[in-house]
Amino acid sequence: MRLLSVDTGTKRTGVAFADTDMGIPLPLDTLHHTSVDDLLTQLETILHARNVDRVVVGLPLLPSGSSGSQVDFARDVANGLTEKGFEIVFLDERFTTIESREIDPDAAAASKILAIYLDQFAKGKI
């Protein structure tokens, strides 16, 4: 199964790709966008180019587990992808942000989201 994970932000969105046969997330270039529609257009290009079966959308819950404004943005993106016919799953993305000057933190967070999903998939939890 081909997977794409997204770590959504209102201006930048981290993206990572993996094939469950390989099991290793590959960070892609962070997407820069000005709106949900702009982001959806960019994601749709990647999804078709990589023949993705499922999109793992990081759900940016607050540390308490409640929803904040970022959750609404992530759900808007997920709803837009669903309307375009893509299969979506959500994954709690709390504590996936990576602080580093050497790597793209958005792509790294998307890779971590996908690594968690792949681990759960391999264990039959998903």
N, C-alpha and C positions, 0 to 999 in steps of 0.2 A: 504494500500500500504506500502511495506517495503522499506525504504530509507537508503542509506549510504551516508554520506558526507565526503569529503576529503579536507583537507587544505594542499595542496602539497608543499613540499620543496625538494630541491635537495638531501638532506641527511636524513631528517625526515619528515614524513607526518602524520598529525593528522587525526583521523578517528572517526566518530560517527555514531550510528545506531538509527533508530526510526521506529515505525510502526504508520501510521497516525491514527489508532484507539486509540492508547495510547497518542500520541501527545507529548511525552517527549523524547528529545534526550538523548542517553546513550553514554557517551564518552568511546571509546575503547582504547586499548594500542596504543601508537604512534608507527608507523612503521619506522624502520631504514633500509635504502637501499643505494645501491651504483650506481644504474642506473634506467632508466625508466623500463627496462625489469624486474629487480629485484622487483621494486615496483608493477608492473602489476601482477607478480606471487603472491605476498602476498595479493594484493587486490582481485584477482580472488578467492583465497581460502576463504576469508571472504565473498565475494559476494555469492558464492555457499553455504557455510555453513549457512548463514542467509537468503538464498532464497530472495535476494534483487531484487526489481522491477525497481528501478531507482537510479542512482548515481548523487548526487549534488556535482559538482566540484566548489570549490571556485576559482574565477578568481581574482588573485592578481594584480589588477590595481594600478597604481601609484596614489597618492592623487589627481593629476590633472585629473584623469580618463583615461590617456593614458596607453598604454601597455609598459611593461618593459620585461626584460629577463625572469622573473619568470612566466609571462603569457605564454610564449612559452613552458616552461616546463609543466605547467598545461594543456595546449592544447595537448601536446605530450601524456601525461597520458590519457587524455580524448579520444583522437583518438585511442590509443591502446585498451581502454575499449570498444569503439564503434566497433572496428574490431573484438572483442571477443563476440559481440552480446549484450552488455549491453546498456541500455537506459541512456543517459547522459543529464543533464541540467547544465547550468552555473549560478552561483550567484556571484554578486560583493561582494568580501570579504573585501573591505576596512573597516578599523576600527573594525575588529573582533578579533584582537590580544589582548590577555589578559595577563597582566604582573602580575605574582604571583609566589611566591616561594613555595606555598602550593599545587598547582595543576600543572598538565602537561599543559603548555600553548598551545601546538599543538592540543591536544585532546579537550581542552576547546574552541579553535578557531573553530574546526570542529563542535563542539556541537552548538556554536553560529550560524554558517552558517546554520546548520540544523534547529535550532529554528526559524530563519528568514524565511526559506523556508516553514516550517510547518505553520507559521503564515499567510504567503501569500496564501498557499494552502487552509487553513481553511476559508479565506476570499474570496476564489474563484478568486484570482488574477492570479493563475497559473493553 
